């Protein structure tokens, strides 16, 4: 067996082929990682909405019984005094004052950016006995938070 036939028996990848594969993986990672981070932030915003829904229900009951949002605050009129902290609602940030629910969520406006806030206020119409909610917090963020129509976002 001569040297040229022994060399052709060993097969492998060339440096160019390996560089092309690394470049393709880098391009895919550059696209996938930001999309994943947006997904995680949206998930935390939705989780915060679900976790704060019990406070919203308590405020609805309070308004229905009192016929006003005044006095519907933490620890009063059936509203829990200490809402539990979770991964989606930061510890010590949930508050209810006269029906308005505020909190800081685990969702962020950018990777490592500021936490998105929850600011959900009820409007009670005595004539129609209807309570409508409007969320004006930064959690209403179409890319990293709640989209319009979700979580009372306009």
Phi, psi and omega in degrees: 000132181268173185293326183289326179285330177290324179291324180286342179285333177271119181248152179192185179264145176277165179299322180296317179297318178295319179295323179295317179297317179297320179295319179295317179297320179296319179295316179297319179294323180295332178272318188286320185297311177298324178296320178295318180296321175297318179299315180298318180295316178297323179295318179292324177295317178294322177297320178297320178299317180293319182289331179273354182295331178292324175294321179297318178297317179297321178293320177302315179295317180300313180296320180297322181282321185271343184064021176198157177274344180296128181093353177273082185228169181306132177080000181238147172051043175085002178269129183304144182282326184229090178296139182289146175277144179225184178290335184264341175237116186293146185303133175075009183257341181287132181212149175227120177228119181049043176089337182283123181259123177235149178194165172249128185265170175279353177284150181232157181280346176200167178299114183078010183274192182292145178290143179278143184256152178251125179218090187249119185243136177271150170236121183255124177257108184297321184295321183257358183056039181245142174245122175246143183246141177227125179261117180250014180284169179287353176295342174281077185230109189298337182266319187239004180226223180269137179277164178306134182094347178259142175056033180067018178284140180289000000 
